[in-house]
Amino acid sequence: MMHNKVILGCGYLGQRLARQYQAQGETVTGVVRSPNSAGVLQAAGIPALQMDLDQPLDTLPPLAGCELFYFIPPPRGGTVEQRVERFLAALGNDQLPRRILYLSTTGVYGDCAGEWVDETRPVAPVAERAQRRWDGERRFRSWCREHGCELVILRVAGIYGPGKLPLARLRRGEPMVPEVEAPYTNRIHVDDLAQVCVAAMQHGGDGEIYNVSDGTPGNMTDYFNRVADWAGLPRPPLVPLAESADALSAGMRSYLQESRRLDSSKMRRELGVVLRYPDLASGLRGCAEAS
């Protein structure tokens, strides 16, 4: 049985997911914040609605019985996911989706000292951005339990793909730490993430959590080096971690303080996903073909 798909936050990932569903003859609505973003969706042939979760909500898109993808990013500051809070408070009993997929982050695990991490690992978010996502997870789980709505949570690694590579950073010559000091990082190609979202909405167990990555961790410096080599750009200059306070942004320093290797075998086993880009080399080849 087909159900209307509604994608809240229909941007880089959401547009790819919408096109995938449209190719299968499914009905999709993209919900975005601004008139400009709505125009982009309409130009791409994706029906668009507007909703701003930083403002009081007068109306919501039609959601009753739909399959809802929540891709809206959290606010920029604090530890409370106020956008999720505002959305759920406005969602009445006559607007209940059939099923919700919430896009979270692997950052909720915090620093794991390079250990392999599966979904049984206790959460320990440190960075505020991760604490906001964890707050969002808890709010959706509590609301769905209260209202009898199915929920699937994806904890997603770093997303890359065409148009989402650190080329501007490399062109600016921003430094990185030596590989021996760089933490483990995990990633997923955006097109693989889109197919994971389809599989999770269709096959994911109610209340289940799935780690989403290509299963081939690397380190952060190696990632920048390989993207630079692929793009024909200079590799980033290196500064020792102990001397990086003035050379690196606060955001980059916070990423360097966490290291984990993501076990995504549950995703493959339960969702039946076969990745098109199971490692960075194949993913970069895919980016070249797309461009």
C-alpha positions as CSV (number, residue, x, y, z in Angstrom):
1,M,0.0,0.0,0.0
2,M,1.3,3.4,-1.0
3,H,1.3,6.3,1.6
4,N,2.0,9.9,0.9
5,K,5.6,10.8,1.7
6,V,6.3,14.1,3.5
7,I,9.9,15.3,3.8
8,L,10.4,18.0,6.4
9,G,13.6,19.8,5.6
10,C,13.7,18.8,1.9
11,G,17.2,20.0,1.1
12,Y,20.3,18.3,-0.1
13,L,19.3,14.8,1.1
14,G,15.5,15.3,0.9
15,Q,15.5,16.2,-2.8
16,R,17.4,13.1,-3.7
17,L,15.0,11.0,-1.6
18,A,12.0,12.8,-3.2
19,R,13.2,12.0,-6.7
20,Q,13.8,8.4,-5.8
21,Y,10.2,8.0,-4.6
22,Q,8.8,9.9,-7.6
23,A,10.7,7.5,-9.9
24,Q,8.7,4.7,-8.2
25,G,5.4,6.5,-8.8
26,E,5.0,7.6,-5.2
27,T,3.4,10.9,-4.0
28,V,5.9,13.2,-2.3
29,T,5.6,16.6,-0.6
30,G,8.7,18.6,0.3
31,V,8.4,21.0,3.3
32,V,11.0,23.9,3.5
33,R,11.4,27.1,5.4
34,S,11.8,29.8,2.8
35,P,10.0,30.9,-0.4
36,N,13.3,30.6,-2.3
37,S,13.7,26.9,-1.1
38,A,10.1,26.3,-2.1
39,G,10.8,27.7,-5.6
40,V,13.8,25.3,-5.9
41,L,11.6,22.3,-5.1
42,Q,8.9,23.4,-7.5
43,A,11.4,23.9,-10.3
44,A,12.6,20.4,-9.6
45,G,9.1,19.1,-10.0
46,I,8.7,18.4,-6.2
47,P,5.4,19.8,-4.7
48,A,6.5,22.2,-1.9
49,L,5.0,23.7,1.2
50,Q,6.5,26.1,3.7
51,M,6.9,25.8,7.5
52,D,9.2,27.7,9.8
53,L,9.8,26.0,13.1
54,D,11.5,29.0,14.6
55,Q,8.1,30.8,14.6
56,P,4.7,30.0,16.2
57,L,2.9,27.5,14.0
58,D,-0.6,28.4,12.8
59,T,-1.0,25.4,10.5
60,L,0.9,22.2,9.6
61,P,1.2,20.4,6.3
62,P,-1.4,17.6,5.8
63,L,0.3,14.7,7.8
64,A,-2.5,12.3,8.7
65,G,-1.6,8.8,7.7
66,C,1.6,9.9,5.9
67,E,5.1,8.5,6.1
68,L,7.1,11.4,7.6
69,F,10.8,12.1,7.2
70,Y,12.1,14.6,9.7
71,F,15.3,16.1,8.2
72,I,15.1,19.6,9.7
73,P,18.4,20.5,11.4
74,P,18.4,21.5,15.1
75,P,18.8,25.1,16.2
76,R,22.4,26.4,16.2
77,G,22.8,26.7,19.9
78,G,21.8,25.2,23.3
79,T,21.1,21.6,24.2
80,V,17.3,21.6,23.7
81,E,15.8,20.7,20.3
82,Q,13.3,23.5,20.3
83,R,12.2,22.9,16.7
84,V,11.2,19.3,17.4
85,E,9.5,20.6,20.6
86,R,7.5,23.2,18.7
87,F,6.6,20.7,15.9
88,L,5.3,18.0,18.2
89,A,3.4,20.5,20.3
90,A,1.5,21.6,17.2
91,L,0.8,18.0,16.0
92,G,-2.8,17.2,16.9
93,N,-4.5,13.9,17.1
94,D,-6.1,14.5,13.7
95,Q,-2.7,14.9,12.1
96,L,-0.9,11.7,13.2
97,P,1.5,10.3,10.7
98,R,1.5,6.6,10.1
99,R,5.3,6.4,10.6
100,I,8.1,8.8,11.3
101,L,11.8,8.5,10.4
102,Y,14.0,10.8,12.5
103,L,17.5,11.7,11.2
104,S,19.9,11.8,14.2
105,T,23.7,11.8,14.4
106,T,26.4,9.3,15.5
107,G,27.7,12.2,17.7
108,V,25.3,11.1,20.4
109,Y,27.8,8.4,21.3
110,G,30.4,11.0,22.2
111,D,34.1,10.2,22.3
112,C,34.6,6.4,22.1
113,A,38.5,6.5,21.9
114,G,38.4,4.9,18.5
115,E,36.4,1.8,19.6
116,W,33.9,0.1,17.3
117,V,30.4,1.3,18.2
118,D,27.1,-0.4,17.5
119,E,23.5,0.6,18.5
120,T,23.8,-1.0,22.0
121,R,26.5,1.6,23.0
122,P,25.2,3.9,25.7
123,V,24.9,7.5,24.5
124,A,27.2,10.1,25.9
125,P,26.8,13.3,23.8
126,V,29.4,16.0,24.6
127,A,29.1,18.6,21.9
128,E,26.0,20.8,22.1
129,R,25.1,19.8,18.5
130,A,25.0,16.1,19.6
131,Q,23.0,17.0,22.8
132,R,20.4,18.7,20.7
133,R,20.0,15.6,18.5
134,W,19.8,13.4,21.5
135,D,17.1,15.7,22.9
136,G,15.3,15.3,19.6
137,E,15.5,11.5,19.7
138,R,14.0,11.5,23.2
139,R,11.2,13.9,22.3
140,F,10.2,11.9,19.3
141,R,10.4,8.6,21.2
142,S,8.2,9.9,24.0
143,W,5.7,11.5,21.7
144,C,5.4,8.4,19.4
145,R,4.9,6.1,22.4
146,E,2.2,8.4,23.8
147,H,0.4,8.7,20.4
148,G,0.8,5.2,19.0
149,C,2.9,6.3,16.1
150,E,5.7,4.2,14.6
151,L,9.2,5.6,14.8
152,V,12.6,4.7,13.3
153,I,15.8,6.5,14.2
154,L,18.8,6.8,11.9
155,R,22.1,7.8,13.6
156,V,24.0,9.1,10.6
157,A,27.7,9.5,10.0
158,G,29.2,12.5,8.0
159,I,27.4,13.0,4.7
160,Y,29.3,13.6,1.6
161,G,28.5,13.6,-2.2
162,P,28.4,15.9,-5.2
163,G,28.4,19.5,-4.0
164,K,29.1,18.4,-0.4
165,L,32.9,18.1,-0.3
166,P,35.3,20.3,1.6
167,L,36.7,21.9,-1.5
168,A,36.4,25.5,-0.3
169,R,38.2,24.6,2.9
170,L,41.0,23.0,0.9
171,R,41.2,26.1,-1.5
172,R,41.6,28.3,1.5
173,G,44.5,26.2,2.7
174,E,43.1,25.6,6.2
175,P,45.4,23.3,8.2
176,M,44.8,19.9,9.7
177,V,46.6,17.8,12.3
178,P,49.0,15.0,11.3
179,E,47.3,11.6,10.6
180,V,48.8,10.1,13.7
181,E,46.8,12.6,15.8
182,A,43.7,12.6,13.7
183,P,40.6,10.8,15.1
184,Y,38.7,8.1,13.4
185,T,35.8,9.4,11.3
186,N,32.9,7.7,9.5
187,R,30.9,8.8,6.4
188,I,28.1,7.9,4.1
189,H,27.5,9.0,0.5
190,V,24.3,11.0,0.2
191,D,22.8,8.6,-2.5
192,D,23.4,5.6,-0.2
193,L,21.8,7.5,2.7
194,A,18.7,8.2,0.5
195,Q,18.3,4.5,-0.2
196,V,18.8,3.7,3.5
197,C,16.0,6.1,4.3
198,V,13.7,4.3,1.8
199,A,14.6,0.9,3.3
200,A,14.2,2.1,6.9
201,M,10.8,3.6,6.2
202,Q,9.7,0.3,4.6
203,H,11.5,-2.3,6.7
204,G,12.8,-0.7,9.9
205,G,11.4,-2.0,13.1
206,D,9.2,0.3,15.1
207,G,11.4,1.9,17.8
208,E,14.6,0.7,16.3
209,I,17.8,2.6,15.9
210,Y,20.2,2.1,13.0
211,N,23.8,3.3,12.6
212,V,24.3,4.6,9.0
213,S,27.8,4.6,7.5
214,D,29.6,2.9,4.7
215,G,31.3,0.7,7.3
216,T,34.8,1.8,6.2
217,P,36.1,4.3,8.8
218,G,39.1,6.4,8.1
219,N,40.8,9.3,9.8
220,M,39.9,13.0,9.3
221,T,43.3,14.0,7.8
222,D,43.3,11.1,5.4
223,Y,39.8,12.2,4.3
224,F,40.9,15.8,3.5
225,N,44.1,14.5,1.8
226,R,42.1,12.1,-0.5
227,V,39.6,14.7,-1.4
228,A,42.4,17.1,-2.2
229,D,44.2,14.5,-4.4
230,W,40.9,13.7,-6.2
231,A,40.2,17.4,-6.9
232,G,43.8,18.3,-7.9
233,L,44.1,20.7,-4.9
234,P,47.0,21.0,-2.4
235,R,46.8,18.8,0.6
236,P,46.1,20.8,3.8
237,P,49.2,22.0,5.7
238,L,49.7,20.2,9.0
239,V,49.9,21.6,12.5
240,P,50.5,19.5,15.7
241,L,47.3,19.1,17.7
242,A,49.0,20.8,20.7
243,E,49.6,23.9,18.6
244,S,46.2,24.0,16.8
245,A,44.2,26.2,19.1
246,D,44.7,29.3,16.9
247,A,45.0,27.5,13.6
248,L,41.7,25.5,13.7
249,S,38.1,26.7,14.1
250,A,36.3,25.8,17.3
251,G,34.0,23.5,15.4
252,M,36.9,21.6,13.9
253,R,38.6,21.3,17.3
254,S,35.4,19.8,18.7
255,Y,35.3,17.2,16.0
256,L,39.0,16.3,16.7
257,Q,38.1,15.5,20.3
258,E,35.9,12.6,19.3
259,S,37.0,9.3,17.8
260,R,34.9,6.2,17.0
261,R,34.5,3.5,14.3
262,L,30.9,2.9,13.4
263,D,29.5,-0.6,13.1
264,S,26.6,-0.4,10.6
265,S,26.1,-4.2,10.2
266,K,22.6,-3.9,11.7
267,M,21.6,-1.5,8.9
268,R,22.8,-4.0,6.3
269,R,21.3,-7.1,8.0
270,E,17.9,-5.7,8.9
271,L,17.3,-3.2,6.1
272,G,18.8,-5.3,3.3
273,V,20.8,-2.4,2.0
274,V,23.6,-2.9,-0.6
275,L,25.6,0.3,-0.7
276,R,26.6,1.7,-4.1
277,Y,29.6,3.4,-2.5
278,P,31.0,1.2,0.3
279,D,34.2,3.2,0.7
280,L,35.5,6.7,0.0
281,A,37.3,5.7,-3.3
282,S,34.1,4.5,-4.9
283,G,32.2,7.5,-3.5
284,L,34.6,10.0,-5.0
285,R,34.3,8.2,-8.3
286,G,30.6,8.6,-8.0
287,C,31.0,12.4,-7.3
288,A,33.1,12.7,-10.5
289,E,30.5,10.9,-12.6
290,A,27.8,13.2,-11.2
291,S,29.7,16.3,-12.1
